[in-house]
Amino acid sequence: MTKPNNNAYQIKVSLIGAQPPIWRRLLVEPDTTFQDMHRIIQVAMGWQASHLHLFQAGGGQLIGDPAEDFDGMMNFLDESALPVSSVLSSEGQKLKYEYDFGDGWEHEIKLEKILTGEEAEPLPKCIKAARQCPPEDVGGLYGFYEFLDAMEDAAHPEHVAVREWCGGEQFDPDFVSLVQINEDLLERDALFSETEPEFAPHASDFLGLSPNQVHELLQNPLNCPSVFKPLFDAEDVSRELDTAPIMRMAKALIGEIGDKGIRLTGKGNLPLKHVKAMVDAGGEDIVFPMARYGAARSEEHVLGVNLTRVLMEIAGYTKKEKGRLLLKKSAAKRIENKGWLTFYMDMLSAALSQFNWAWMDHREGIEDVQYIGPFIFWLLSVKGGQWLPVQDYFSDMLKAFPSLPVAAYPVCYASEEQQARWALESRVVRLFRLLGLLELNPEYAQFQEEDRQMMRRTGLFEGVFVRA
């Protein structure tokens, strides 16, 4: 939009606490809504709009999206109806913008100048910028500085892991492209559009969800406020944490690591005594049902143990150093300060956003299982209160996403649909069972009676995924 310069605010957005400073200087229209200001900041700073946010004006008044304040406890002013000029009207005035309440990225917004002039130019516009913003989910400023240390030092023990986490790319903290920022600012409506995703079949196939809600759920299942509430009763959820096999195994592993760490095998695996300790903690019938056919020969033969260790590493809690598995000091401090609930949510987030599900069965094809997998959360919330056949859930998944089997590789011994069902079982059901979000009926033995198997949601699921 083009307007004369006598209708422009010069605003500086700074990431609080960042050293060296990270900031953007912007020109915006005074009647810009706070909803659009949120989008402008996301684009200009380089965030991905995948977490909750709010503005805090003088006197503590909060401005945000009412959909993120379900019970009205926050008393948000509606950001979509409030112009920036209603809060910032004099040069030097400030307010705060917070993004991602977990990592806690706080920004200062300062009205530097109220510009006058006759020259027209497209707004909003970024006229100056300093340094790249941190990657999403890096763990706040402390985690960001640890990330930079590892990224910039090829000899750092975490360098390779950090590069992989960053998608194999080098992170240059000093690089900022004003041209790219301004191009994206002019395209922000498209970037934030809520158009229906390409995969959407009829809305009735989604068991009550609209295509837009499905899109929101699949994009970020831990932050989809139109589907599940992002806030829950932490005490209730904490009481259910140890029902998750992965939590019991993780606690056992952390206990085995202790202060000195664990000497890994030549192949980089846990010694069998530690594997056994984790199997015992998680429950043999869930973690290693093959025990009835023979003993485990290595960590790689026990998926639940291997998965627990991998997720702990991806989530930033463990590291390998000189052949030993160690608990990071920052991770131990995070557990001490934040508690086991934060640990579990970090593991769940890593499983949903950073972990490659195909690793669990080593099958090629049907990669979209990982993309559509979170839809099972909705199915569990709708009908998971009682034992129902696992195959019924798969039928619902295939009805909602009929193109899923198309990606299967043709084989003579199974149809494309059967391969899709196998992938749903080996990736979706297995992963979320270990995470304690669903349970299988113990009356039906695995392998012999898989076609008759039943499942339902758990108390932990009910605490974490509360329907909006």
Stockholm file with secondary structure:
# STOCKHOLM 1.0

chainA/1-468         MTKPNNNAYQIKVSLIGAQPPIWRRLLVEPDTTFQDMHRIIQVAMGWQASHLHLFQAGGGQLIGDPAEDFDGMMNFLDESALPVSSVLSSEGQKLKYEYDFGDGWEHEIKLEKILTGEEAEPLPKCIKAARQCPPEDVGGLYGFYEFLDAMEDAAHPEHVAVREWCGGEQFDPDFVSLVQINEDLLERDALFSETEPEFAPHASDFLGLSPNQVHELLQNPLNCPSVFKPLFDAEDVSRELDTAPIMRMAKALIGEIGDKGIRLTGKGNLPLKHVKAMVDAGGEDIVFPMARYGAARSEEHVLGVNLTRVLMEIAGYTKKEKGRLLLKKSAAKRIENKGWLTFYMDMLSAALSQFNWAWMDHREGIEDVQYIGPFIFWLLSVKGGQWLPVQDYFSDMLKAFPSLPVAAYPVCYASEEQQARWALESRVVRLFRLLGLLELNPEYAQFQEEDRQMMRRTGLFEGVFVRA
#=GR chainA/1-468 SS CEEEGGGEEEEEEEETTCSSCCEEEEEECTTCBHHHHHHHHHHHHTCCSCSCEEEECGGGCEEECGGGCTTSTTCCEETTTCBGGGTCCSTTCEEEEEECTTTTEEEEEEEEEEECCSCEEESSEEEEEESCCCCTTSCHHHHHHHHHHHHHCTTSTTHHHHHHHTTTCCCCTTCCCHHHHHHHHHTHHHHTCCCCCTTCCCGGGGTTCCHHHHHHHHHCTTSCTTTBCSCCCHHHHHHHGGGSHHHHHHHHHHHHHTTTCEECCTTSCCCHHHHHHHHHHHCHHHHCGGGGGCCCCSGGGCHHHHHHHHHHHHTTSEEEETTEEEECHHHHHHHHHHCHHHHHHHHHHHHHHTSCGGGGTCCCSCTHHHHHTTHHHHHHHHHTTSCEEHHHHHHHHHHHCTTGGGGSCCBTTBCHHHHHHHHIIIIIIHHHHHTTSEEECTTSCTTTTGGGCEEEECHHHHHHCCBC
#=GC SS_cons         CEEEGGGEEEEEEEETTCSSCCEEEEEECTTCBHHHHHHHHHHHHTCCSCSCEEEECGGGCEEECGGGCTTSTTCCEETTTCBGGGTCCSTTCEEEEEECTTTTEEEEEEEEEEECCSCEEESSEEEEEESCCCCTTSCHHHHHHHHHHHHHCTTSTTHHHHHHHTTTCCCCTTCCCHHHHHHHHHTHHHHTCCCCCTTCCCGGGGTTCCHHHHHHHHHCTTSCTTTBCSCCCHHHHHHHGGGSHHHHHHHHHHHHHTTTCEECCTTSCCCHHHHHHHHHHHCHHHHCGGGGGCCCCSGGGCHHHHHHHHHHHHTTSEEEETTEEEECHHHHHHHHHHCHHHHHHHHHHHHHHTSCGGGGTCCCSCTHHHHHTTHHHHHHHHHTTSCEEHHHHHHHHHHHCTTGGGGSCCBTTBCHHHHHHHHIIIIIIHHHHHTTSEEECTTSCTTTTGGGCEEEECHHHHHHCCBC
//
